[in-house]
Amino acid sequence: MNLRWLIAPQEFKGTLTASEAAEALRAGLKEAAPEVHLDVAPLADGGPGTVEAMLAGAPGERRVLTVQGPLGEPVEAAYAVLDSGQTAIIEMAAASGLSLQKPDARDVRRASSYGTGELIRAALEAGCTKLIVGLGGSATNDGGTGALSALGYRFLDSEGQELPPGGLALRRLARVDASGRHPRLTQVELLAATDVTAPLLGPNGASRLFGPQKGADPAAVEELEEALGYFARGLGPEFIRVPGSGAAGGLGFGLAVLAGASIMSGYSLVSQALQLPRRVAVADVVLTGEGRFDRQTALGKGPAALARTSRELGRIVVLFAGSVVREEGVETSLFHQVIDVGTPALDKVAATQALREAAVRWATEARSMAPPDSREHTRRDGQLVGSGTM
């Protein structure tokens, strides 16, 4: 029998890009099962790697410029231009991402998405007519006010002074002045491609679910939740519960309410570009991955979305995770197997080796299974640590 396995991991945040993770899996699978045809499609969902994934699926070019990072430091960030210059793909993580900061230098209360707005402005001035902004991997929680400031919006306090950068300042917002916004902003199609279905506020919202991973302690989380709530209720309360409005620290909300953006699934965008449904349909097994498997995975992340597509087409789907977090709300039933590679916070060389070795172990076992079964497993370093019946 000629077997075909599709390799489609997402980035292992802070350690491996999607392409690097895919290559580690490919090398391990090829070593253990050289007779299997391997189809490689590095995955993204609107977060880091979206530009790379879109360029893999369509002709285009990268454009690089220097913009403001999350705390105002200069960073080099790239966006892609497709369709003979008509469509721009912008990755907010490239300008305002968590990966741009060392853990001890993070300050989510002051972090700004301004650099993302600079990328949007560059695409507008390049004449693009369709702008897709990938929301994911952010260091920010400012409701998109930083990005909108770079596009000419002014966020003013009760004395008419502009607010300082960051989400915490939003509790002093009195007025938004849109008179100076970029003139082309109303003339283009603007899409906010989210990597999660999180609403703006609440336990699964921007501040409470994602704030801690950006360095917010419990007190800061509640301060940011209060500030975002004040901001949102004054501008567009009807958008607060919209899925995806809490993506990228509320950038989805800000772009939708103030710039007329439509919120869409980042995975759907990449899936279409990479023709994933067709490639899943001809695969026997789909192998995906991410750095951390937790309750965020099921909220629109690429591996979960790919798993749903795979299951709809009757395919076995396996997730390789750098770490597996056991907590309330973790959804394991999407995957036939969840393999804990055991690579939290490892350097690139060690993570690559660990992922490759996990792929060797999985492929060695999979070759002996005829056909692969549908039991769900969670493994750590090749050892069964939990199981259940699908």
N, C-alpha and C positions, 0 to 999 in steps of 0.2 A: 504494500500500500504506500502511495506517495503522500506523505504528510506535509501540511503547510501550516506554519505558525506565524501569526502576525505579532510583531514586537512594537508596542506603542506606549512607551512610558512617558510620563510627564517629568519635569525637573525634580530633582531631589534638592529642595530649596537650600541654598547656601553651600552646597557641596558639588552637585553634578547638574549640568544642563540636561535637557531632554535628550539631545543628541549623544552626549557622553554616557548617559544611563542606557540608551538604546544600544550603543556600541558594546558596553560591558555585558549586557544581556546577550547580545548576538554572539560575542566571543565565547561565552560560557555554553550557550546552546549548541553552537557549532562544534565545540570540542566534544560534547557528550553525545550529540546526535547529528553527525555530519551528513546523514542521508536526508534530513528534513529540509524542505525549502523554507527559507526565512525571509519574510517581507518586513521591512523596517519603516516605521512611520512615527518619528518623534512627535509627541503630542503636546498641545497647549490648549488653554481654555479661556484666553483673555488675559492671563497673567504672564509671568516671565516666559519667554520662548515663543510668544505669539508671532512676532515679526519673523523669526526664523522659520516657524512652521508655515506661515503664509507664503514666504518666498520659496519654500520647498514645493508648494502646490501651484504656484503661478509665477509667470515671469515678472520681474520687477527689479528694483534697485534699493540699496540701503543708502540713507543720507544721514550724516553725522554732524552734530553741532554741539556746542558747549552751552549748557543751561544751568540753572540753579538746582542744586540738590535739595534734599528734604530740610536741611537747616541752613540753606543759603550758600553752601559751598559749591564751587564750580565742578560740574561733572560732564563727561562726554556721553551723549545719548544718541541713539539711532532710531529712525523711523523708516518705514518702507513705502515706496511709491509703486503702485501696480497700474495695470490697465492704461498704459501709455500716458501716465501722469495724472489720471483722473481720480484714482483712489489712494488714500493714504492710510497706512496701518500704524497706529501709534500705541506704544506700550508704556503705560504710566510707570511701570516698575523700572524702566530704563532711566527715568528722570527723578522719580519720587519714591523709589523702592526701598524696602527694608534691607535688601542685600547691599545697598550702598553704604550702610552704617555698621560700625562695630557695635557689639551689644552694649558696651559701657558708654557709648556716645549717643544713645537714642533718647529722644525727648518728644514723645508723641503729642504732648500738649502744645508744643511750638512748631512741630513739623508741618511743612507746607507743600502743597501740590503745585506750586508756582511753575516749576520746571516742566511739568506736564503741559501746562498752558502755553509755555514757550514752544513746545513741539507742535501743538495744535496751531498756534499762530504761524509757525514756519510753513506748515502744510497749506494753510489758507493763503499765505502770500506766494506759495509756489503754484497757485491756481487749481489745486485739487478741488473736485466738486463733491466728493464723498469721503468723509472722515470716519474711520472706525477706531475708537479709543478703547484699547484693552484695559480692563480694570482688574487688577490683582497684584498681589505682592507688595502692597503699599506700606510705607512707613508713616502714613498720615492719618488724621482723623478730623480733617478740617471741612468736611461737607463739600469739598470741591472749590472752596472760596479762593484758595491760592491759584488754582488753574484759571479760574474766572477773572481774577485780578490781572493775570498776564494777558487776558483778552480784553481788558479795558473796563471791567466792572470795578466799582468802588464800594467797599463795605465800611459804613460810617457809624460812629457812636453818636450819642445824643448831642454832642458838641460839634458834630460835623467833621470830626477827625477820623482818618482811616484807621481801622483796627490793625494791630500787629498781626504777624503771621500765626497760624495755628488754630486748632479747634477750640482751645480754652477761651480765646478772646470772643468767641461767638455769643457768649452770654451777655455781652455789652452791645450787640448789634441793634441799631435803631433804624437804619435805612440802607437800602441798596440803590446805588446810582448806576444805571445802565446806559447813560447817555454817551459814554465814550467807548462802548463795546466795538469790537472789530467790525467794520462794515460788511465783510463777507460772511460773517457768522450766520446771518439769516438767509443766505443764498445757497447754502450747501446742505447736503444730507449728513446729519450727525448721528452716529450710532455709538452707544455705550455698550461694549461687549463685556459682560460680567462673567467672573469665574465662580460666583456663588449666587444663590437665590436669597441671600439674607436681606431682611428689611432694614430700614435705617435704625430703628430703635428696638429695645427689648432684649431678652436673653440671647437671641440669635442675631443681634444687630451689630452695627459697626463698632461701638464702644465696648460692649460687654463680652462679646464673643471674640473679637479680634484685638481689642486693646491690650490685653495682657501679653500677647506675643510681640507687641511693639514696644514693650517696656513699661506699660502702665501698671502701677500698683492698684489695689482696690480703691483707694481714695481717688486716684486720678481717673480711673474708669468711671466712677460715678460723677465726677466733675465734667468729664467729656460727654457722658450721656445727657446730663442736664443741659449743657451748652448746645449740643446738637438738637435736643428737643426744643429748646427756645428758638433756635434758628429755623427749624423745620416748621414749627407751628405758625410762625409768622409769615412764611413764604408759600408753603404748599402742603398743608396737612394731609391732603388727599393722596400724596405720594409716599407718606411715611411707611405704609405697609406694602408698597409695591415691591415684589421680589426683585432683588438686585440693587435696590436703592441704597442699601448699606454697603455695597461693594466698594473697596478701595477707600475706606474711611469716609463713606458718604459721597464720594465723587459722582457716583451714579445718580444720586439725588440732585446734587447741584447742577449737573449738566442737563438733567431732564427738566427741572423746574425753571432754571434761568436761561438755558441755551436751547431748549426745545429738542433735546436729544431723545431718541427712542432707545429703550433698554432692550438688549437682546442677549441671547446665550453666546458667550465666547466659544464654547465647545462647538456649537452648531456651525459657526462661521468656519472654524478650522476643519471640522469634519467634512464640510462641503468642499473646501479647497483641496483636502487630501483624499477625497473620494473614499472616506472610511467605510460607509455602508457596503460599497462594492468589495472592498478589500476584506472586510469582516466576513462577508457572505461566502468567500472562497477559502477562508481559513478553517482549519480544524480546531485550533486553540488560539485564543487571544491573550497575550501577555502584556499587562500594563504595569505601572508602578508610580510611586511618589515617595517623597521623603518621610512623611508622617501620616499614618492612617489614624484618623480620629473622627469626631462627629462632624467636622467641617467637610469631610470627603463627600458625604451624600448631599450637600447643599449646592449642587451644580458643578462640582469639581470634575475635571476631565476624565479621570479614571472611572468615576461612578457613572458618568454619562456614557462612556464607552461600554461599560459593563451592561447598561440597560440595552444599548443597541445590540450588543453581542447576544444577550439572552433572548431578545425578540427574534433573532435569527437562529436561535437554537445552538449557539456556540458555547464551548467551555471558555471561561474567563478566569484568569489568575492574576492576582495583584502581588507585586513585590514591594514591600514597604520598608523604608529605612528604619522606622520604629512603629510599633503598634501601641496605641494608647487605649487602655480599657477604661471606658467611662460611660456614663448613661447617655444614650442617644447614638452610640456607635452602631452603624448599620453594616453588618457583615454579610447579610444574605444576598447582596448583589453579586458576590464573587463565589466561585466554586472553591477557591483556595485563597487565603491571605497568608503570605509568607513573610515573616518578620526577619529581614536581612540582618538586623542588629547593627545599623550604621549611624546612630544619632551622633551628630557633631564630629564625624570623622573627617580627616583631610581627604582630598580628592583621590590620591593614590590608594589609600586604605579603603575608601568607599567603593572605588572601582573594583578592587580585588574582591571585596566582600560580596558585591552584587554579582560579579562573574562566578564566584564559587557557589552562590545560592542558585544561579541558573544551571550550573553543572549538576548539582544535586537534584534539582527539580527534573531536569531533562532525563537524567539517568533513571529516575523512578518512573517518569511518564512513558518512557519507551517500553517498560514492562507492563504497562496498563493497557488492556485491549478490550474495549475502548476505554479512554479516561473516564473515571467515575465522576459522580456529581456530589461527592461528599465535600463538605466545607471543612477546611483545616486552617488553623492558625499555627505557624511554626516559628521557632526561634532557633537560628543556626542549625536548621535541619531537623530539629526535635519537635515533636508534637506537644503543644502546650494547651490546646483546647480544640474541641470539635463539636459538631452537631449535625443533625440530619436536615437536609434541605426540605 
